[in-house]
Structure formats: structure tokens, C-alpha cells
Amino acid sequence: MLTNLTSAQQEKLETIKQSLTAKIQSLLSDSNKQMSQWTHWQKLSTGSQNKIKEMLVAQFSNQLDKQKYKLKDLFKNKFSGD
């Protein structure tokens, strides 16, 4: 079918192909930029999640230590007769 085209038709077809390719490349470029931005945000959020987790673990550990000391003092007072 394409072999039966006149040279003018082939030129028009080539122009259309080039135009479509340019539009697609532009859209792909925009999509790649957006994907890159999303990936960057995901990396940032993962880092933030890890920092939040570390802070929560530290706070929990600190509270646990406080409760252990309170319990030790309570038992110390109970067994020493105070």
C-alpha cells in the first residue's frame, strides 16, 4: 500500500510522521520529568519515615528506661522498709 504512494504523498506522510514523533517526544519528556519528581519525593519521604521511626524508637526507649528506674525505686523502697 505504501509503495503505491506518489512522491508528494510520501513527503506528506513523512511530514506527518515527523510531527507525531516530535509531539510524542515532548509528551515523553514531560512524563519523564514528572516520574523523576515523583521518585525524588518518594526518596525524601522514605528518609523522613526512617528518621521518624528512629525518633519514636528513641522516645520509647527513653520512656521504658524511666519506667524501669521508677519500678526499681519502688521495689527498693518496699524491700528496704521505707
C-alpha positions in Angstrom: 0.0 0.0 0.0 2.8 2.4 0.9 4.6 1.5 -2.3 1.8 2.9 -4.4 2.1 6.4 -2.9 3.2 9.3 -5.1 6.3 11.2 -4.0 4.0 14.1 -2.8 2.0 11.6 -0.7 5.2 10.1 0.7 6.5 13.5 1.6 3.2 14.4 3.3 3.3 11.0 5.2 6.9 11.7 6.3 5.9 15.2 7.5 3.1 13.7 9.5 5.4 11.0 11.0 7.9 13.7 12.0 5.2 15.9 13.5 3.8 13.0 15.5 7.2 11.9 16.6 8.0 15.4 17.9 4.7 15.5 19.8 5.3 12.1 21.3 8.9 13.0 22.3 7.6 16.2 24.0 5.0 14.2 26.0 7.5 11.5 26.9 9.9 14.2 28.1 7.2 15.7 30.3 6.3 12.3 31.6 10.0 11.5 32.4 10.3 14.8 34.3 7.2 14.0 36.3 8.4 10.5 37.0 11.7 11.8 38.2 10.0 14.3 40.5 7.8 11.5 42.0 10.9 9.3 42.5 12.7 12.2 44.2 9.7 12.8 46.5 9.5 9.1 47.3 13.2 9.0 48.3 12.6 12.1 50.5 9.6 10.5 52.2 11.4 7.3 52.8 14.2 9.2 54.5 11.7 11.1 56.6 9.9 7.9 57.6 13.2 6.4 58.7 14.0 9.5 60.8 10.6 9.5 62.4 10.9 5.8 63.2 14.3 6.4 64.8 12.9 9.2 66.9 9.9 7.1 68.0 12.2 4.2 69.0 14.4 6.6 70.9 11.5 8.1 72.7 10.0 4.7 73.5 13.4 3.5 74.8 13.7 6.6 77.0 10.2 6.1 78.4 10.9 2.5 79.0 14.1 3.4 80.9 12.2 5.9 83.0 9.7 3.3 84.0 12.4 0.7 84.8 14.0 3.2 87.2 10.7 4.0 88.8 10.0 0.3 89.3 13.5 -0.3 90.7 13.0 2.6 93.2 9.6 1.3 94.2 11.0 -2.2 94.9 14.0 -0.7 96.6 11.7 1.3 98.9 9.4 -1.7 99.5 12.2 -4.1 100.4 14.2 -1.6 102.4 11.2 -0.9 104.6 10.8 2.8 103.8 
